[in-house]
Amino acid sequence: MNLDLEIEFSKADIIKDVESLKNQIDAMRPLPADVEGRVMQKLRLDWNYNSNAIEGNKLNYGETTALLMHGITAKGKPLKDHLDIQGHNEAINYLIGLVKDPRPITETDIRTLHEIILGEPKVIQAETTEGLPTTKTMIVGDYKKLPNHVRTKTGEIHYYATPEEVPAKMEELMNWYYEALNNSQINPVVVSALFHHKFVAIHPFDDGNGRMARILMNLILMRSGYPVTVIKTDNKDNYYALLSRADVGDNWPFIEYIVERAKNSLQLYLKAARGGDIDEDEDIDKEIALFKMELKNEITLKEKKTKDIVIKVITNELFPLIESIITKEKKISEFFFSSSFQIRIYYKADSKDQYEYDSYPFADSFIKKLDQSYSKLEFESRYIEFKDDKNSFNSILKVYFEFDTYHYRFNVEQESNMINKLYHESFSIEEKNLITKVIINNIQKLIKDSLTKKA
């Protein structure tokens, strides 16, 4: 196997720089356990976050840290994103075991890592060879059975190895890896970068190939005594562009990029070994993000009472609900000679301790007149003259929607609070049905009680 190009890459000055840094760290070993622990924790969190974020994971750094360090899940984020982070972290645990294993890395190890990262079999989006959308079932740990070519931003199709080619190309990749790594003239960082590109070019699995390439790159580095190398998500476009250049034989820019990332990790280790602060400027932002994540789990309030908030609740929540209730109440009103539905909205008068109210017949037009920070909305249903000459009576029911500093609530006259909501919350369908049922049942009770008196 001709490895002249790999040997030539390994003679570059930047390779000598990275070797010099590694030699300085090796001369200081064994490093104190707390130094090793702090650096590895930082690099591992960075690795978990960035490698998944590159693939579109929506968890931010703080949420990733909260999940891995404290088991806290992020509200409103997809379950898949949490599982991807956890699977990646478990794969790192498996990888650390492989680092300590003296035997050569095998394709079986690679398939096992893929199974750990991806977890359960899943259905994923795909394209046919004609470019038509389709779906396929991905079996974790198995090489692909269907093509997984991708459409680029320009609309062109980027072709990877066909399923039929994968077994031979993976065997070829592993043979190259064994020979290159055992050649003392070839630097391990060069091997790791080229392995990364060769693996991506094959794309042996249906999904997870990017994360696998970065994990295998770091497995090669760590087995050779180098620290974890992290590709940052904010440099994703450059990373992909350099891989594309390697696709057409221009390998050095991608190797140089990986060497720079390895150099950054080595400098971090050296700084920590000398007692320096390894926090980067961006780490402060990450700490703030984590702190915000922790605080969000303690916060329930999103809105506090203001005139605009109350008017929004009346307009968006209460008005449609009352309108629906009236539609049902009118089915009862036929037993009375007249009926009316009234709205009273109470507010605190200027410079007074007393409350005043605006009163309106229920209609769309009253919404336009809302202009106060209201304390209570009263909805009155009035039924006049039951159609019985021996027992003609009136029935009046009042219900309330009250507004305090943080909540709005539904009340029935002479009953305790029934439903309490924060201002950012809406009534659920079940709650709307319950409110409607309570009002209708109360009206029926009023009428039945009046009829009972006749007897």
VEXTORVEX-138030 format. One record per residue (C-alpha): x, y, z. Coordinates in steps of 0.5 Angstrom, whole numbers, padded with zeros to 4 digits, always signed. Layout:
BEGIN
XYZ
...
end
This chain:
BEGIN
+0000+0000+0000
+0003+0007-0002
+0003+0011+0004
+0008+0017+0001
+0002+0022+0001
+0001+0021+0009
+0008+0021+0010
+0009+0028+0007
+0003+0031+0010
+0006+0029+0017
+0013+0033+0015
+0009+0039+0015
+0011+0045+0021
+0004+0045+0024
+0005+0037+0025
+0011+0039+0029
+0008+0044+0033
+0003+0039+0035
+0008+0034+0037
+0012+0039+0041
+0006+0040+0045
+0004+0033+0046
+0011+0032+0048
+0011+0037+0053
+0005+0034+0056
+0007+0027+0056
+0014+0030+0060
+0009+0032+0066
+0005+0026+0066
+0002+0023+0071
-0002+0029+0071
-0006+0030+0078
-0013+0027+0077
-0017+0033+0078
-0013+0037+0072
-0015+0031+0068
-0022+0031+0070
-0023+0038+0069
-0020+0038+0062
-0024+0032+0060
-0030+0034+0063
-0030+0040+0059
-0028+0037+0053
-0033+0032+0053
-0039+0036+0054
-0036+0041+0048
-0036+0034+0044
-0043+0032+0046
-0046+0038+0045
-0042+0040+0038
-0042+0034+0035
-0050+0033+0036
-0051+0040+0034
-0048+0040+0028
-0053+0034+0026
-0059+0039+0028
-0060+0037+0035
-0064+0043+0038
-0061+0043+0045
-0057+0048+0047
-0050+0048+0051
-0054+0049+0058
-0059+0044+0056
-0054+0039+0054
-0050+0040+0061
-0056+0040+0065
-0058+0033+0062
-0051+0030+0062
-0049+0033+0069
-0056+0033+0073
-0061+0029+0069
-0065+0035+0067
-0069+0035+0061
-0071+0041+0057
-0078+0043+0057
-0081+0044+0050
-0075+0040+0046
-0076+0034+0042
-0075+0027+0046
-0071+0025+0040
-0066+0031+0042
-0065+0028+0049
-0064+0021+0046
-0059+0023+0041
-0055+0026+0047
-0055+0021+0051
-0054+0016+0046
-0047+0020+0044
-0045+0020+0051
-0046+0013+0052
-0042+0011+0046
-0036+0016+0049
-0037+0011+0055
-0036+0005+0051
-0030+0009+0047
-0026+0010+0053
-0026+0002+0054
-0024+0001+0047
-0018+0006+0048
-0015+0002+0054
-0016-0004+0050
-0010-0006+0046
-0013-0010+0041
-0014-0007+0034
-0020-0003+0033
-0025-0008+0028
-0031-0007+0024
-0035-0010+0030
-0033-0004+0034
-0035+0001+0029
-0042-0003+0029
-0043-0003+0036
-0041+0004+0037
-0047+0006+0032
-0052+0001+0035
-0050+0005+0042
-0051+0012+0039
-0057+0011+0035
-0061+0006+0040
-0067+0003+0037
-0069+0002+0030
-0073+0008+0027
-0076+0010+0020
-0072+0016+0017
-0073+0020+0011
-0070+0019+0005
-0070+0019-0003
-0070+0014-0008
-0065+0014-0014
-0069+0018-0018
-0069+0024-0012
-0076+0022-0010
-0078+0023-0003
-0079+0016+0001
-0078+0013+0008
-0074+0007+0010
-0073+0003+0017
-0066+0004+0019
-0063-0002+0023
-0058+0000+0028
-0051-0003+0028
-0052-0005+0020
-0049-0003+0014
-0054+0001+0010
-0059-0003+0005
-0061+0003+0001
-0057+0009-0002
-0056+0015+0002
-0054+0020-0002
-0056+0027+0000
-0059+0033-0004
-0054+0039-0003
-0056+0047-0002
-0055+0048-0009
-0060+0042-0011
-0054+0037-0013
-0054+0030-0011
-0048+0028-0007
-0046+0021-0008
-0044+0016-0003
-0042+0009-0004
-0047+0004-0006
-0050-0001-0001
-0046-0006-0005
-0040-0003-0005
-0040-0002+0003
-0037-0008+0005
-0031-0008+0001
-0030-0001+0002
-0030-0001+0010
-0025-0007+0009
-0021-0003+0005
-0021+0003+0010
-0019-0002+0016
-0013-0004+0012
-0011+0003+0011
-0012+0005+0018
-0008-0001+0021
-0002+0000+0016
-0002+0008+0017
-0002+0007+0024
+0003+0003+0025
+0008+0007+0020
+0012+0011+0025
+0013+0016+0020
+0006+0018+0020
+0003+0022+0025
-0004+0020+0029
-0007+0026+0028
-0006+0026+0020
-0009+0019+0021
-0015+0021+0025
-0017+0026+0020
-0016+0022+0013
-0020+0016+0017
-0025+0021+0018
-0026+0024+0011
-0025+0017+0008
-0031+0014+0013
-0036+0020+0011
-0034+0019+0004
-0037+0012+0005
-0043+0013+0009
-0044+0006+0011
-0050+0007+0015
-0057+0010+0014
-0056+0015+0019
-0051+0018+0024
-0045+0018+0020
-0043+0025+0022
-0043+0023+0029
-0039+0016+0028
-0034+0020+0024
-0032+0024+0029
-0033+0019+0035
-0028+0014+0031
-0023+0020+0029
-0023+0021+0037
-0022+0014+0038
-0016+0014+0034
-0013+0020+0037
-0014+0018+0044
-0011+0011+0043
-0005+0015+0041
-0005+0019+0047
-0008+0025+0044
-0014+0029+0048
-0021+0029+0045
-0021+0034+0039
-0028+0038+0038
-0031+0041+0032
-0035+0047+0034
-0042+0047+0031
-0041+0055+0029
-0036+0053+0024
-0040+0048+0021
-0040+0051+0014
-0033+0051+0014
-0032+0044+0016
-0037+0041+0011
-0033+0046+0006
-0027+0043+0007
-0029+0036+0007
-0032+0037+0000
-0025+0039-0002
-0022+0033+0001
-0028+0029-0004
-0024+0032-0010
-0017+0030-0007
-0015+0036-0004
-0014+0033+0003
-0009+0038+0006
-0014+0043+0008
-0018+0039+0012
-0012+0035+0015
-0010+0042+0017
-0016+0044+0020
-0017+0038+0025
-0009+0039+0027
-0011+0046+0029
-0017+0043+0033
-0012+0038+0036
-0007+0043+0038
-0013+0047+0041
-0014+0041+0046
-0007+0040+0047
-0006+0047+0049
-0012+0047+0054
-0009+0041+0057
-0002+0044+0058
-0005+0051+0061
-0009+0046+0066
-0003+0042+0068
+0001+0049+0069
-0005+0051+0074
-0008+0056+0069
-0016+0057+0068
-0018+0053+0062
-0025+0057+0062
-0025+0060+0055
-0029+0067+0054
-0035+0063+0051
-0035+0058+0057
-0038+0064+0061
-0044+0064+0056
-0045+0057+0057
-0045+0058+0065
-0050+0063+0064
-0054+0058+0059
-0054+0053+0064
-0056+0057+0070
-0062+0060+0066
-0064+0053+0064
-0064+0051+0072
-0068+0057+0073
-0073+0056+0068
-0074+0049+0072
-0076+0054+0078
-0080+0059+0074
-0088+0058+0073
-0090+0065+0071
-0089+0068+0065
-0094+0074+0065
-0096+0079+0071
-0103+0082+0071
-0103+0089+0067
-0109+0092+0063
-0107+0089+0056
-0106+0082+0059
-0113+0082+0062
-0116+0085+0056
-0112+0079+0052
-0115+0074+0057
-0122+0077+0056
-0122+0078+0049
-0118+0071+0047
-0121+0066+0053
-0127+0069+0056
-0131+0072+0050
-0131+0066+0046
-0133+0061+0052
-0138+0066+0054
-0141+0066+0047
-0141+0058+0047
-0145+0058+0054
-0150+0063+0051
-0151+0059+0045
-0153+0053+0050
-0157+0057+0055
-0161+0059+0049
-0164+0052+0049
-0167+0054+0056
-0170+0061+0055
-0176+0058+0051
-0179+0057+0057
-0179+0064+0059
-0182+0070+0056
-0175+0074+0056
-0168+0073+0057
-0162+0077+0057
-0154+0076+0058
-0151+0082+0061
-0143+0083+0062
-0141+0087+0068
-0133+0089+0068
-0131+0091+0075
-0125+0096+0076
-0122+0100+0081
-0124+0108+0081
-0119+0113+0080
-0116+0115+0087
-0122+0111+0091
-0122+0105+0095
-0129+0103+0091
-0130+0099+0085
-0134+0101+0079
-0136+0097+0073
-0138+0098+0066
-0144+0094+0064
-0146+0092+0057
-0151+0087+0054
-0147+0081+0051
-0144+0083+0044
-0138+0084+0040
-0138+0091+0041
-0137+0091+0048
-0130+0088+0047
-0128+0095+0043
-0129+0099+0050
-0125+0095+0054
-0119+0100+0057
-0118+0099+0064
-0114+0094+0069
-0120+0090+0071
-0121+0086+0077
-0127+0082+0076
-0132+0080+0070
-0139+0078+0072
-0143+0074+0067
-0151+0074+0069
-0156+0070+0066
-0163+0073+0067
-0169+0069+0065
-0176+0073+0066
-0183+0070+0067
-0183+0062+0067
-0189+0061+0062
-0194+0058+0068
-0199+0062+0070
-0199+0059+0077
-0192+0059+0078
-0189+0065+0074
-0182+0066+0077
-0175+0069+0075
-0168+0066+0075
-0162+0069+0075
-0155+0066+0075
-0148+0070+0076
-0141+0067+0075
-0135+0071+0076
-0128+0071+0072
-0123+0074+0077
-0116+0077+0076
-0111+0078+0081
-0104+0079+0080
-0101+0073+0077
-0108+0069+0076
-0115+0069+0073
-0120+0064+0076
-0127+0062+0075
-0132+0063+0080
-0140+0061+0081
-0144+0065+0086
-0143+0062+0093
-0138+0057+0091
-0131+0056+0092
-0126+0058+0087
-0126+0052+0081
-0121+0053+0076
-0115+0057+0077
-0110+0059+0071
-0104+0063+0070
-0104+0069+0065
-0100+0065+0060
-0105+0059+0060
-0111+0058+0056
-0117+0054+0059
-0117+0047+0056
-0122+0043+0052
-0124+0039+0059
-0124+0046+0063
-0128+0049+0058
-0133+0044+0058
-0133+0043+0066
-0135+0051+0066
-0140+0050+0061
-0143+0044+0065
-0143+0048+0072
-0147+0054+0069
-0152+0050+0066
-0153+0045+0072
-0154+0051+0076
-0159+0054+0072
-0163+0048+0072
-0162+0047+0079
-0165+0054+0080
-0171+0053+0076
-0172+0046+0079
-0172+0049+0086
-0177+0054+0084
-0182+0049+0081
-0181+0045+0087
-0184+0051+0091
-0190+0051+0087
-0191+0044+0089
end
